Amino acid sequence: MNHPLAIVLAAFKPTYLRQAVESVLSQTNRDFNLYIFDDASPHDLRKELQGYPAALECYHRFDENAGAASIVQQWRRCIDHTQEEPWIWIFSDDDLMDKNCVAAFY
């Protein structure tokens, strides 16, 4: 389903990834598409997302790490893989959303 908002979760570290995903998936307003982009992490981030079928459906792993050289380059390629217009919200694997963030955004 197309929504006007894409929430991009750029991931590399597993430490807080589950909490970050839970905070997005627990939004009171679900008018968004979630994308999780693994920046060629040495960790098995897909394994970290087991138990979250919605997160696994929107998971994509890049073959090369871009964030080590340029976090902006990583964000740019994540954005290039989204289809929403006009809004894209970029989060990291250690960011947490209050359950009303999307509602407040709209």
MARLO-307199 format. One record per residue: residue number from 1; y, z, x of N, C-alpha, C in turn; residue in three letters. Coordinates in pm, whole numbers, plus 50000, padded with zeros to 5 digits. Atoms other than C-alpha are relative to their C-alpha. Last residue first. Example, Ala and Ser with C-alpha at 12.3 -4.5 7.8 and 13.67 -1.06 7.14 Angstrom:
BEGIN
+--------+-------+-------+-------+-------+-------+-------+-------+-------+-------+---------+
! drense !   n_Y !   n_Z !   n_X !  ca_Y !  ca_Z !  ca_X !   c_Y !   c_Z !   c_X ! drenkol !
+--------+-------+-------+-------+-------+-------+-------+-------+-------+-------+---------+
!      2 ! 49881 ! 49994 ! 49918 ! 49894 ! 50714 ! 51367 ! 50109 ! 50073 ! 49923 !     SER !
!      1 ! 49881 ! 50000 ! 50089 ! 49550 ! 50780 ! 51230 ! 50120 ! 50000 ! 50090 !     ALA !
+--------+-------+-------+-------+-------+-------+-------+-------+-------+-------+---------+
This chain:
BEGIN
+--------+-------+-------+-------+-------+-------+-------+-------+-------+-------+---------+
! drense !   n_Y !   n_Z !   n_X !  ca_Y !  ca_Z !  ca_X !   c_Y !   c_Z !   c_X ! drenkol !
+--------+-------+-------+-------+-------+-------+-------+-------+-------+-------+---------+
!    106 ! 49964 ! 50086 ! 50113 ! 51452 ! 51014 ! 50078 ! 50114 ! 50059 ! 49920 !     TYR !
!    105 ! 49956 ! 50128 ! 49948 ! 51454 ! 51200 ! 50409 ! 50044 ! 49908 ! 49886 !     PHE !
!    104 ! 49861 ! 49983 ! 49958 ! 51434 ! 51536 ! 50234 ! 50058 ! 49870 ! 50055 !     ALA !
!    103 ! 49921 ! 49983 ! 50123 ! 51117 ! 51426 ! 50054 ! 50147 ! 50015 ! 50036 !     ALA !
!    102 ! 49986 ! 50133 ! 50059 ! 50977 ! 51299 ! 50384 ! 50083 ! 50008 ! 49873 !     VAL !
!    101 ! 49919 ! 50091 ! 49917 ! 51049 ! 51629 ! 50556 ! 50021 ! 49864 ! 49936 !     CYS !
!    100 ! 49901 ! 50071 ! 50081 ! 50921 ! 51851 ! 50272 ! 50086 ! 49902 ! 50080 !     ASN !
!     99 ! 50068 ! 50073 ! 50109 ! 50598 ! 51975 ! 50434 ! 50095 ! 49921 ! 49910 !     LYS !
!     98 ! 50004 ! 49911 ! 50114 ! 50790 ! 52062 ! 50753 ! 49942 ! 49921 ! 49883 !     ASP !
!     97 ! 49911 ! 50023 ! 50115 ! 50696 ! 51814 ! 51017 ! 49987 ! 50116 ! 49902 !     MET !
!     96 ! 50048 ! 49952 ! 50129 ! 50547 ! 51903 ! 51356 ! 50105 ! 49974 ! 49894 !     LEU !
!     95 ! 49895 ! 49977 ! 50101 ! 50591 ! 51721 ! 51685 ! 49936 ! 50045 ! 49870 !     ASP !
!     94 ! 49970 ! 49857 ! 50005 ! 50335 ! 51759 ! 51967 ! 50115 ! 50033 ! 49905 !     ASP !
!     93 ! 50121 ! 49922 ! 50026 ! 50162 ! 51421 ! 51940 ! 50023 ! 50150 ! 49998 !     ASP !
!     92 ! 50092 ! 49988 ! 49887 ! 50497 ! 51249 ! 51916 ! 49884 ! 50090 ! 49962 !     SER !
!     91 ! 50038 ! 49864 ! 49965 ! 50694 ! 51129 ! 51616 ! 49908 ! 49996 ! 50121 !     PHE !
!     90 ! 50089 ! 49982 ! 49885 ! 50879 ! 50806 ! 51545 ! 49981 ! 50148 ! 50028 !     ILE !
!     89 ! 49975 ! 49865 ! 49951 ! 51023 ! 50737 ! 51197 ! 49899 ! 50026 ! 50111 !     TRP !
!     88 ! 50110 ! 49958 ! 49914 ! 51047 ! 50373 ! 51098 ! 50041 ! 50133 ! 50062 !     ILE !
!     87 ! 49997 ! 49878 ! 49919 ! 51266 ! 50262 ! 50810 ! 49872 ! 50023 ! 50078 !     TRP !
!     86 ! 49914 ! 50010 ! 49882 ! 51364 ! 49923 ! 50660 ! 49986 ! 50117 ! 50097 !     PRO !
!     85 ! 49856 ! 50018 ! 49990 ! 51109 ! 49786 ! 50633 ! 50061 ! 50085 ! 49892 !     GLU !
!     84 ! 49905 ! 49947 ! 50097 ! 50746 ! 49852 ! 50696 ! 50143 ! 49961 ! 50032 !     GLU !
!     83 ! 49959 ! 50105 ! 50092 ! 50506 ! 49629 ! 50884 ! 50108 ! 50045 ! 49903 !     GLN !
!     82 ! 49976 ! 49954 ! 50138 ! 50421 ! 49832 ! 51192 ! 50048 ! 49883 ! 49916 !     THR !
!     81 ! 50126 ! 49999 ! 50076 ! 50258 ! 49703 ! 51512 ! 50017 ! 50052 ! 49857 !     HIS !
!     80 ! 50045 ! 50138 ! 50018 ! 50589 ! 49604 ! 51678 ! 49872 ! 49990 ! 49917 !     ASP !
!     79 ! 49919 ! 50057 ! 50107 ! 50710 ! 49961 ! 51623 ! 49956 ! 49857 ! 49970 !     ILE !
!     78 ! 50046 ! 49935 ! 50124 ! 50426 ! 50090 ! 51838 ! 50073 ! 49939 ! 49881 !     CYS !
!     77 ! 50125 ! 50066 ! 50039 ! 50512 ! 49831 ! 52105 ! 49938 ! 50065 ! 49877 !     ARG !
!     76 ! 49975 ! 50138 ! 50042 ! 50873 ! 49950 ! 52108 ! 49871 ! 49931 ! 49959 !     ARG !
!     75 ! 49948 ! 49999 ! 50137 ! 50779 ! 50318 ! 52118 ! 50018 ! 49858 ! 49947 !     TRP !
!     74 ! 50109 ! 49955 ! 50089 ! 50562 ! 50263 ! 52426 ! 50047 ! 50000 ! 49855 !     GLN !
!     73 ! 50093 ! 50113 ! 50012 ! 50838 ! 50059 ! 52595 ! 49883 ! 50036 ! 49909 !     GLN !
!     72 ! 49935 ! 50094 ! 50090 ! 51083 ! 50341 ! 52519 ! 49911 ! 49877 ! 49980 !     VAL !
!     71 ! 50030 ! 49954 ! 50135 ! 50843 ! 50589 ! 52678 ! 50062 ! 49907 ! 49897 !     ILE !
!     70 ! 49884 ! 50008 ! 50088 ! 50864 ! 50385 ! 52995 ! 49962 ! 50042 ! 49859 !     SER !
!     69 ! 49892 ! 50075 ! 49935 ! 50636 ! 50402 ! 53299 ! 50128 ! 50001 ! 49917 !     ALA !
!     68 ! 49980 ! 49941 ! 49867 ! 50400 ! 50676 ! 53182 ! 50115 ! 49931 ! 50073 !     ALA !
!     67 ! 49910 ! 49886 ! 50001 ! 50448 ! 50567 ! 52821 ! 50026 ! 50062 ! 50135 !     GLY !
!     66 ! 49862 ! 50045 ! 49981 ! 50295 ! 50223 ! 52870 ! 50096 ! 50118 ! 50016 !     ALA !
!     65 ! 49903 ! 49895 ! 50021 ! 49931 ! 50320 ! 52919 ! 50140 ! 49947 ! 50031 !     ASN !
!     64 ! 49920 ! 49963 ! 49884 ! 49710 ! 50016 ! 52884 ! 50102 ! 50107 ! 49963 !     GLU !
!     63 ! 50083 ! 50008 ! 49879 ! 49425 ! 49946 ! 52643 ! 50074 ! 50045 ! 50125 !     ASP !
!     62 ! 49956 ! 50104 ! 49908 ! 49619 ! 50061 ! 52335 ! 49914 ! 50007 ! 50127 !     PHE !
!     61 ! 49996 ! 49966 ! 49858 ! 49426 ! 50266 ! 52081 ! 50046 ! 49879 ! 50080 !     ARG !
!     60 ! 50011 ! 50117 ! 49914 ! 49500 ! 50233 ! 51709 ! 50012 ! 50046 ! 50144 !     HIS !
!     59 ! 50005 ! 49978 ! 49855 ! 49449 ! 50499 ! 51442 ! 49985 ! 49867 ! 50074 !     TYR !
!     58 ! 49874 ! 50054 ! 49947 ! 49555 ! 50431 ! 51081 ! 50011 ! 50017 ! 50151 !     CYS !
!     57 ! 49972 ! 50132 ! 50056 ! 49212 ! 50469 ! 50920 ! 50124 ! 49937 ! 50062 !     GLU !
!     56 ! 50084 ! 50098 ! 49930 ! 49124 ! 50757 ! 51153 ! 50025 ! 49859 ! 49951 !     LEU !
!     55 ! 49946 ! 50019 ! 49866 ! 49420 ! 50956 ! 51022 ! 49919 ! 49896 ! 50077 !     ALA !
!     54 ! 49874 ! 50074 ! 50015 ! 49319 ! 50911 ! 50658 ! 50062 ! 49971 ! 50136 !     ALA !
!     53 ! 50026 ! 50142 ! 50026 ! 48963 ! 51015 ! 50745 ! 50127 ! 49916 ! 49988 !     PRO !
!     52 ! 49879 ! 50052 ! 50064 ! 49083 ! 51343 ! 50900 ! 49981 ! 49850 ! 49974 !     TYR !
!     51 ! 49969 ! 49906 ! 50107 ! 48766 ! 51535 ! 50989 ! 50127 ! 49962 ! 49925 !     GLY !
!     50 ! 50115 ! 49989 ! 50091 ! 48741 ! 51353 ! 51318 ! 50028 ! 50111 ! 49900 !     GLN !
!     49 ! 49961 ! 50032 ! 50138 ! 49092 ! 51313 ! 51457 ! 49883 ! 50002 ! 49902 !     LEU !
!     48 ! 49910 ! 49896 ! 50049 ! 49023 ! 51490 ! 51787 ! 50035 ! 49980 ! 49852 !     GLU !
!     47 ! 50083 ! 49883 ! 50028 ! 48727 ! 51256 ! 51841 ! 50084 ! 50115 ! 49943 !     LYS !
!     46 ! 50073 ! 50034 ! 50123 ! 48962 ! 50958 ! 51813 ! 49912 ! 50118 ! 49960 !     ARG !
!     45 ! 49915 ! 49962 ! 50113 ! 49184 ! 51129 ! 52072 ! 49933 ! 49966 ! 49867 !     LEU !
!     44 ! 50057 ! 50067 ! 50117 ! 48909 ! 51113 ! 52334 ! 50077 ! 50043 ! 49875 !     ASP !
!     43 ! 50071 ! 49911 ! 50093 ! 49122 ! 51213 ! 52632 ! 49948 ! 49918 ! 49882 !     HIS !
!     42 ! 50130 ! 49973 ! 49937 ! 49222 ! 50978 ! 52918 ! 49913 ! 50091 ! 49913 !     PRO !
!     41 ! 50022 ! 49864 ! 49953 ! 49493 ! 50854 ! 52680 ! 49866 ! 50013 ! 50072 !     SER !
!     40 ! 50106 ! 50005 ! 49898 ! 49546 ! 50479 ! 52654 ! 49978 ! 50138 ! 50063 !     ALA !
!     39 ! 49944 ! 50068 ! 49884 ! 49873 ! 50531 ! 52459 ! 49901 ! 50003 ! 50118 !     ASP !
!     38 ! 50052 ! 49936 ! 49880 ! 49693 ! 50621 ! 52135 ! 50046 ! 49917 ! 50121 !     ASP !
!     37 ! 50019 ! 50089 ! 49887 ! 49900 ! 50497 ! 51840 ! 49965 ! 50081 ! 50125 !     PHE !
!     36 ! 50025 ! 49918 ! 49882 ! 49873 ! 50677 ! 51507 ! 49965 ! 49906 ! 50115 !     ILE !
!     35 ! 50062 ! 50072 ! 49890 ! 50032 ! 50495 ! 51215 ! 49983 ! 50098 ! 50116 !     TYR !
!     34 ! 50016 ! 49934 ! 49871 ! 50113 ! 50662 ! 50884 ! 49932 ! 49907 ! 50098 !     LEU !
!     33 ! 50124 ! 50038 ! 49933 ! 50241 ! 50470 ! 50584 ! 50001 ! 50068 ! 50136 !     ASN !
!     32 ! 49992 ! 50046 ! 49861 ! 50504 ! 50635 ! 50368 ! 49862 ! 49951 ! 50042 !     PHE !
!     31 ! 49948 ! 50137 ! 50002 ! 50577 ! 50744 ! 50008 ! 50026 ! 49952 ! 50143 !     ASP !
!     30 ! 50093 ! 50084 ! 49924 ! 50354 ! 51053 ! 50026 ! 50043 ! 49853 ! 50003 !     ARG !
!     29 ! 49970 ! 50138 ! 50039 ! 50623 ! 51304 ! 49921 ! 49916 ! 49909 ! 50089 !     ASN !
!     28 ! 49993 ! 49997 ! 50147 ! 50487 ! 51660 ! 49940 ! 50033 ! 49862 ! 49944 !     THR !
!     27 ! 49868 ! 50024 ! 50058 ! 50385 ! 51595 ! 50300 ! 49994 ! 50002 ! 49848 !     GLN !
!     26 ! 49972 ! 49900 ! 50104 ! 50053 ! 51750 ! 50405 ! 50137 ! 49983 ! 49935 !     SER !
!     25 ! 50086 ! 50021 ! 50117 ! 49930 ! 51441 ! 50592 ! 50025 ! 50100 ! 49888 !     LEU !
!     24 ! 49964 ! 50127 ! 50066 ! 50226 ! 51452 ! 50830 ! 49920 ! 49984 ! 49872 !     VAL !
!     23 ! 49864 ! 49985 ! 50053 ! 50186 ! 51821 ! 50917 ! 50047 ! 49873 ! 49930 !     SER !
!     22 ! 50003 ! 49918 ! 50122 ! 49810 ! 51779 ! 50948 ! 50138 ! 50012 ! 49938 !     GLU !
!     21 ! 50056 ! 50082 ! 50108 ! 49858 ! 51495 ! 51197 ! 49998 ! 50077 ! 49869 !     VAL !
!     20 ! 49901 ! 50103 ! 50030 ! 50089 ! 51706 ! 51416 ! 49952 ! 49914 ! 49884 !     ALA !
!     19 ! 49892 ! 49937 ! 50075 ! 49853 ! 52004 ! 51395 ! 50106 ! 49897 ! 49962 !     GLN !
!     18 ! 50049 ! 49965 ! 50135 ! 49558 ! 51788 ! 51497 ! 50110 ! 50062 ! 49914 !     ARG !
!     17 ! 50015 ! 50119 ! 50083 ! 49752 ! 51635 ! 51786 ! 49953 ! 50032 ! 49859 !     LEU !
!     16 ! 49945 ! 49970 ! 50132 ! 49868 ! 51966 ! 51932 ! 49980 ! 49885 ! 49901 !     TYR !
!     15 ! 49971 ! 49858 ! 50019 ! 49669 ! 51973 ! 52257 ! 50046 ! 50034 ! 49858 !     THR !
!     14 ! 50070 ! 49948 ! 50117 ! 49515 ! 51623 ! 52236 ! 50046 ! 50140 ! 49958 !     PRO !
!     13 ! 50064 ! 49871 ! 49973 ! 49770 ! 51455 ! 52464 ! 49931 ! 50053 ! 49874 !     LYS !
!     12 ! 50059 ! 50007 ! 49867 ! 49859 ! 51084 ! 52448 ! 49920 ! 50128 ! 50029 !     PHE !
!     11 ! 50088 ! 49894 ! 49951 ! 49981 ! 51008 ! 52098 ! 49950 ! 49974 ! 50141 !     ALA !
!     10 ! 50038 ! 50046 ! 49867 ! 50271 ! 50817 ! 51944 ! 49924 ! 50112 ! 50070 !     ALA !
!      9 ! 50034 ! 49886 ! 49917 ! 50280 ! 50911 ! 51574 ! 49947 ! 49945 ! 50133 !     LEU !
!      8 ! 50073 ! 50038 ! 49880 ! 50462 ! 50641 ! 51384 ! 49977 ! 50126 ! 50082 !     VAL !
!      7 ! 49998 ! 49885 ! 49909 ! 50571 ! 50727 ! 51030 ! 49907 ! 49964 ! 50115 !     ILE !
!      6 ! 50115 ! 49989 ! 49910 ! 50648 ! 50402 ! 50851 ! 50022 ! 50125 ! 50084 !     ALA !
!      5 ! 49994 ! 49915 ! 49881 ! 50886 ! 50419 ! 50555 ! 49868 ! 49995 ! 50076 !     LEU !
!      4 ! 49883 ! 50034 ! 49920 ! 50960 ! 50158 ! 50284 ! 50009 ! 50078 ! 50132 !     PRO !
!      3 ! 49896 ! 49900 ! 50025 ! 50604 ! 50183 ! 50153 ! 50120 ! 49962 ! 50086 !     HIS !
!      2 ! 49877 ! 50005 ! 49923 ! 50343 ! 49913 ! 50131 ! 50099 ! 50104 ! 49951 !     ASN !
!      1 ! 49881 ! 50000 ! 50085 ! 50000 ! 50000 ! 50000 ! 50124 ! 50000 ! 50089 !     MET !
+--------+-------+-------+-------+-------+-------+-------+-------+-------+-------+---------+
